[in-house]
Amino acid sequence: MTLELKLLVWSMALALVQMLIALLAAIAQVGILPLVGNREKLPAFDGWAGRAQRAHRNMLESLTIFAALVLVALVAGKSNVVTALGAQLFFWSRLAYAPVYVIGIPWLRTGLWGVSFAGLLQILSQLL
């Protein structure tokens, strides 16, 4: 398995952990009963629960692009040191991004997002 594929698997594991954290934060904020229903009148989450939910959503948005780029690179035979570095930039910055977002450190969060975006661009550069 290539490094890019390994990091894709680890990125999916990170998304699952973020999902669990967002769920636990939601339970802590509103209790479990409102969450097992249809969630039609669920209040907006605030504080760390809202940040955990937004961080998870952001990961899912980025993960779809990362997965597509990694899989296309693999199928096209374009995996190389540049795509491997891009995947590493993406994964490690997303790993740091999650707790930074939940804690609420805005400028650092944005910088880490930028590093993950640069990783995506690096992989894309090998496919164009």
C-alpha positions in Angstrom: 0.0 0.0 0.0 1.4 3.4 -0.9 2.0 6.1 1.7 -0.8 8.2 0.2 -3.3 5.3 0.7 -2.2 4.7 4.2 -2.7 8.4 5.0 -6.1 8.3 3.4 -7.0 5.4 5.7 -5.7 7.3 8.7 -7.5 10.4 7.5 -10.8 8.5 7.5 -10.0 7.2 11.0 -9.5 10.8 12.1 -12.9 11.7 10.6 -14.5 8.9 12.6 -12.8 10.2 15.8 -14.0 13.7 15.0 -17.5 12.3 14.5 -17.5 10.7 17.9 -16.2 13.8 19.6 -18.9 15.9 17.9 -21.5 13.4 19.1 -20.2 13.4 22.7 -20.2 17.2 22.7 -23.8 17.3 21.4 -24.9 14.8 24.1 -23.1 17.0 26.7 -25.0 20.1 25.5 -28.5 18.9 24.9 -28.7 15.3 26.2 -29.2 12.1 24.4 -33.0 12.2 24.0 -33.2 15.1 21.6 -30.5 13.4 19.5 -32.3 10.1 19.0 -35.3 11.7 17.6 -35.8 13.4 14.2 -33.8 16.5 15.3 -36.4 18.8 13.9 -36.2 21.4 16.7 -32.7 20.8 17.8 -31.0 24.0 19.0 -27.8 25.2 17.4 -24.7 23.9 19.2 -22.5 26.5 20.6 -19.1 26.6 22.4 -16.9 23.6 21.9 -19.8 21.4 20.8 -20.4 23.8 17.8 -16.7 23.9 17.0 -16.5 20.1 17.1 -19.4 19.8 14.7 -17.9 22.4 12.4 -14.5 20.9 12.5 -16.0 17.5 11.6 -18.0 18.9 8.7 -14.9 20.7 7.4 -12.9 17.5 7.6 -15.6 15.7 5.6 -15.5 18.4 2.9 -11.7 18.2 2.6 -11.6 14.4 2.9 -13.7 13.9 -0.2 -11.2 16.0 -2.3 -8.2 14.3 -0.6 -9.6 10.8 -1.3 -10.4 11.6 -5.0 -6.9 13.0 -5.5 -5.1 10.1 -3.9 -7.2 7.5 -5.7 -6.7 9.3 -9.1 -3.0 9.5 -8.5 -2.9 5.8 -7.7 -4.9 4.7 -10.7 -3.0 7.0 -13.1 0.3 5.8 -11.8 1.3 9.3 -10.7 2.1 8.5 -7.1 5.6 9.9 -6.3 7.5 11.8 -3.6 5.5 14.9 -4.4 2.1 13.3 -3.9 3.5 11.5 -0.8 4.6 14.8 0.7 1.2 16.4 -0.2 -0.6 13.5 1.6 1.6 14.0 4.6 1.0 17.7 4.7 -2.7 17.1 4.4 -2.9 14.4 7.1 -0.6 15.9 9.8 -2.1 19.4 9.4 -5.6 18.0 9.7 -4.6 16.0 12.7 -3.4 19.2 14.4 -6.4 21.2 13.0 -9.0 19.2 14.8 -8.1 19.9 18.4 -7.0 23.5 17.5 -10.5 24.1 16.1 -12.3 22.5 19.1 -10.2 24.4 21.5 -10.9 27.6 19.6 -7.6 29.0 18.4 -8.7 30.9 15.2 -5.4 32.1 13.5 -3.6 28.8 14.1 -6.7 26.9 12.9 -6.7 28.9 9.6 -3.0 28.4 9.2 -3.3 24.6 9.6 -6.2 24.6 7.1 -3.9 26.4 4.7 -1.2 23.8 5.1 -3.8 21.0 4.4 -4.9 22.9 1.3 -1.3 23.2 0.1 -1.1 19.4 0.5 -4.1 19.0 -1.8 -2.7 21.4 -4.3 0.6 19.5 -4.3 -1.1 16.2 -5.1 -3.2 18.0 -7.8 -0.1 19.4 -9.4 1.1 15.9 -10.2 -2.2 15.1 -12.0 -2.4 18.1 -14.3 
